[in-house]
Amino acid sequence: MANTPQSKKRARQSETRYAVNKQRRSRIRTFLRKVEEALASGDQAAAASALQAAQPELQRGVSKGVLHKNTVSRKISRLASRVKGLNQA
């Protein structure tokens, strides 16, 4: 348990950051789910537009420290290749 004023403040800040980051992660997952649903439906136009909407959210997650840069890069790359593959399939 926090005893000093500094540790109490850090505990409060930690709770706040946890709540904010949790909302950011949830928002990112929602955008990713929309891309996945568009891919599952087989509509390339919808999947491409969903991916375009998801990319800034993913990058924002990197800049805010919620996700790692390489993780986001990998996710975008894999989703983009799947969207591109819809047209060929």
C-alpha positions in Angstrom: 0.0 0.0 0.0 1.2 3.5 -0.8 2.4 5.4 2.2 4.2 8.5 1.1 2.4 11.4 -0.6 4.5 10.7 -3.7 3.6 7.1 -3.9 -0.1 7.9 -3.3 0.0 10.3 -6.2 1.7 7.8 -8.4 -0.9 5.2 -7.6 -3.7 7.7 -8.6 -1.8 8.5 -11.8 -1.4 4.8 -12.5 -5.1 4.1 -12.2 -5.9 7.0 -14.5 -3.4 5.9 -17.1 -4.7 2.3 -16.9 -8.3 3.5 -17.6 -7.2 5.7 -20.5 -5.0 3.0 -22.1 -7.8 0.4 -21.6 -10.1 2.6 -23.6 -7.5 3.2 -26.3 -6.9 -0.6 -26.6 -10.7 -1.2 -26.8 -11.1 1.4 -29.5 -8.2 -0.1 -31.5 -9.7 -3.6 -31.2 -13.0 -2.2 -32.5 -11.4 -0.8 -35.6 -9.6 -4.1 -36.1 -12.8 -6.1 -35.7 -14.5 -4.0 -38.4 -11.6 -4.8 -40.8 -11.9 -8.5 -39.9 -15.7 -8.5 -40.5 -15.3 -6.8 -43.8 -12.7 -9.4 -44.8 -15.0 -12.2 -43.7 -17.8 -10.7 -45.9 -15.5 -10.7 -48.9 -16.2 -7.1 -49.8 -12.8 -5.7 -50.8 -14.0 -2.0 -50.9 -15.4 -2.2 -47.4 -12.3 -4.0 -46.1 -10.0 -1.4 -47.8 -12.0 1.5 -46.3 -12.1 -0.1 -42.9 -8.3 -0.6 -43.0 -7.8 3.0 -44.0 -9.8 4.0 -40.9 -7.9 1.6 -38.7 -4.4 2.6 -39.6 -4.4 6.0 -37.9 -5.9 4.5 -34.8 -3.2 1.9 -34.7 -0.5 4.5 -35.2 -2.0 6.6 -32.5 -1.7 3.6 -30.2 2.0 3.5 -30.9 2.5 7.3 -30.3 0.6 7.0 -27.0 2.6 4.0 -25.9 -0.2 1.5 -25.8 1.2 -0.8 -28.5 4.7 -1.4 -29.8 5.7 0.0 -33.1 6.7 -3.3 -34.7 3.5 -5.0 -33.5 1.4 -2.3 -35.3 3.5 -2.5 -38.4 3.1 -6.3 -38.5 -0.7 -6.0 -38.0 -1.1 -3.4 -40.8 1.1 -5.3 -43.2 -0.8 -8.6 -42.7 -4.2 -6.9 -42.9 -3.2 -5.0 -46.1 -2.0 -8.2 -47.7 -5.3 -9.9 -46.9 -7.3 -7.0 -48.3 -5.2 -7.1 -51.4 -5.7 -10.9 -51.7 -9.5 -10.5 -51.7 -9.3 -9.1 -55.2 -7.2 -11.9 -56.5 -9.2 -14.7 -54.9 
